[in-house]
Amino acid sequence: MFPRPPRSSEPTVAEAGAWADVLVRQRLLHAAVLTPTGQWLVQDHPDGPVRVLAGPADLLALAANIQHHTRSTRPESR
């Protein structure tokens, strides 16, 4: 796996919102809600704790972690 180049800009609220929608639609998160303060409230399962993420960069980091975990735990399809 090749390292990713650094981002040229900070993640936007729109980018984080798009990732949040995908994660919830694919049932990788139960909920992801943007607050008026710019924080994100996320919940893995309906009865799980609600986590507070500071902003878009934290939501994108969560999406990357979920994606990495999903890819590393699925069986090879060769």
C-alpha positions in Angstrom: 0.0 0.0 0.0 1.3 3.4 -0.9 1.2 6.3 1.5 -1.3 9.0 0.7 0.0 12.4 -0.1 -0.9 15.1 2.4 -4.1 17.1 1.8 -3.8 20.5 0.2 -6.7 21.8 2.2 -8.7 21.1 5.3 -11.8 18.8 5.0 -15.0 20.8 4.5 -18.3 20.3 6.2 -19.8 19.2 2.8 -17.1 16.6 2.4 -17.7 15.3 5.9 -21.5 15.3 5.3 -21.1 13.2 2.2 -19.0 10.7 4.1 -21.4 10.7 7.0 -24.3 9.9 4.5 -22.4 7.1 3.0 -21.4 5.5 6.3 -25.0 5.6 7.6 -26.5 4.5 4.3 -24.1 1.5 4.2 -25.0 0.8 7.8 -21.4 1.2 9.0 -22.7 3.9 11.4 -26.1 4.1 13.0 -26.2 7.9 13.0 -24.0 10.9 12.2 -25.4 14.3 12.9 -23.8 17.7 12.4 -24.5 20.1 15.3 -24.8 23.9 14.9 -21.3 24.3 16.5 -19.7 22.2 13.7 -19.2 19.1 15.9 -20.4 15.7 14.7 -22.4 13.3 16.9 -21.9 9.8 15.8 -23.3 6.5 17.1 -22.2 3.0 16.0 -25.2 1.1 17.1 -28.8 2.1 18.1 -28.1 1.3 21.8 -24.4 2.4 21.7 -22.9 5.6 23.2 -22.9 8.8 21.3 -19.4 10.1 20.5 -18.7 13.8 19.8 -16.2 14.6 17.0 -14.7 18.0 16.9 -15.2 18.7 13.2 -14.9 17.5 9.6 -11.4 16.3 9.9 -12.3 14.0 12.8 -15.3 12.6 10.8 -13.0 11.9 7.8 -10.5 10.2 10.1 -13.3 8.0 11.4 -14.4 7.2 7.8 -10.8 6.2 6.9 -10.6 4.0 10.0 -13.9 2.3 9.2 -12.8 1.8 5.6 -9.5 0.4 6.6 -11.1 -2.0 9.1 -13.7 -3.1 6.5 -11.1 -3.8 3.9 -8.7 -5.6 6.3 -11.3 -7.9 7.7 -13.0 -9.1 4.5 -11.8 -12.2 2.8 -9.7 -11.9 -0.3 -11.8 -12.3 -3.5 -9.1 -13.7 -5.8 
